[in-house]
Amino acid sequence: MGYVIGRKAMPRAVDRNRLRRRLRESVRASRPSIERFDIILRVRQRVRAADIVSAVAESRRLLDKLMESQS
């Protein structure tokens, strides 16, 4: 699993690191079933610090959708 979060998407390094930590934690829950994939999560739109929770929820939905398509 790779994460690409640029300065344009989140200007402050503290916020980028917080988002990465939250994303890693959400991926750990589904790790055994996604080990066969190479996944890169790229944040393209600007994310405010207050929207980190919703960004993590969206990534979780995308991972779930990926797992459903492989079943």
C-alpha positions, 0 to 999 in steps of 0.5 A: 500500500502506498500513499501519495499526498502532495502539498497542494492537497494538504499544505501542512505536513502535520495534516498529511502525516495525520491522514497517512496514519489514519489511512494505514490504520484503516487498511490494517483491518482489511490487510489479509484480504488485500495482500495480493494487490499493489495499491497506491492511494493518491489524494488529488483534491484539497483536503482540509484537516477537518475532513480527514475522517471523511477522507478515511471513510471514503478510502475504506469504501473504495477498499470494500468495493475492490474486495467485492469485485474480486469475490 
